[in-house]
Amino acid sequence: MPAFQINQIRRETIEVDDSNAISFLGPAGPRVLSTPQMIGYMEQTCRDLVLTMLDPGFDTVGTHVDVWHKAAAPMGAKVDFEAELLSVGSDNGKPRRVEFRVLATMGDKIIGEGTHQRAIIDVSRFRDKVVK
């Protein structure tokens, strides 16, 4: 069984650019980090944190997101993403779900925060279920 380290934290940083900013407000509108991209970076940071704690052949997939996008991060801003492992849920002694606290900050300003849950999967079994 993997050794999970509750309260372990991982941090990752991105820069807001054309690949992750909104454009739907038109050429004169503001360009800021999009909510889906923010959530995607939060999920990736959580996955990166727990992946090293899993046995070979296992990974995680997102199952629940409860996040507020509280402030805008403009083009060129550096945004720090933080994931903290809060708990591991088990079924018959096998770890099945992991829950995280997630945070996105721009300097001292919180731009997003909430919780995220991921299911622990056996990659080959998951592939077989999805490919059918």
Residue pairs with C-beta under 8 A, 6 or more apart in sequence:
1 93
1 94
1 95
2 53
2 54
2 55
2 58
2 95
3 53
4 50
4 53
4 85
4 88
4 95
4 98
5 53
5 85
6 85
6 86
6 87
6 88
7 84
7 85
7 86
8 49
8 84
8 85
9 49
9 82
9 83
9 84
9 85
10 45
10 46
10 48
10 49
10 82
10 83
11 45
11 80
11 81
11 82
12 41
12 44
12 45
12 48
12 80
12 81
13 78
13 79
13 80
13 81
14 20
14 41
14 78
14 79
14 81
15 76
15 77
15 78
15 79
16 31
16 32
16 33
16 73
16 74
16 75
16 76
16 77
16 79
17 75
17 76
20 33
20 34
20 37
20 41
21 31
21 32
21 33
21 34
21 37
21 75
22 29
22 30
22 31
22 32
22 33
22 34
23 31
25 31
30 72
30 74
31 74
31 75
32 72
32 73
32 74
32 75
33 72
33 73
33 77
33 79
33 111
35 69
38 67
38 69
38 73
38 79
38 104
38 111
38 112
39 65
39 67
39 112
41 79
41 81
41 104
42 65
42 67
42 81
42 83
42 102
42 104
42 112
42 114
42 116
43 62
43 65
43 116
43 118
44 81
45 81
45 82
45 83
45 102
46 60
46 62
46 83
46 98
46 100
46 102
46 116
46 118
47 59
47 60
47 118
48 83
49 83
49 85
49 100
50 60
50 85
50 98
50 118
51 59
51 60
54 60
54 120
57 122
57 123
57 124
58 120
58 121
58 122
58 123
59 120
59 121
59 123
60 98
60 118
60 119
60 120
60 121
61 118
61 119
61 121
61 126
62 116
62 117
62 118
63 97
63 117
63 118
63 119
64 115
64 116
64 117
65 114
65 115
65 116
65 117
66 114
66 115
66 116
67 102
67 112
67 113
67 114
67 115
67 116
68 112
68 113
68 114
69 111
69 112
70 110
70 111
70 112
70 113
71 106
71 109
71 110
71 111
71 112
72 111
73 79
73 104
73 106
73 111
77 106
78 106
79 104
79 105
79 106
79 111
80 104
80 105
80 106
81 102
81 103
81 104
82 102
82 103
82 104
82 105
83 100
83 101
83 102
83 103
83 116
84 100
84 101
84 102
85 98
85 99
85 100
86 99
86 100
86 101
86 115
87 98
87 99
88 95
88 97
88 98
88 99
89 95
89 96
89 97
89 98
89 99
90 96
95 120
96 119
96 120
97 117
97 118
97 119
97 120
98 117
98 118
98 120
99 115
99 116
99 117
100 115
100 116
100 117
100 118
101 113
101 114
101 115
102 112
102 113
102 114
102 115
102 116
103 110
103 112
103 113
104 110
104 111
104 112
104 113
105 111
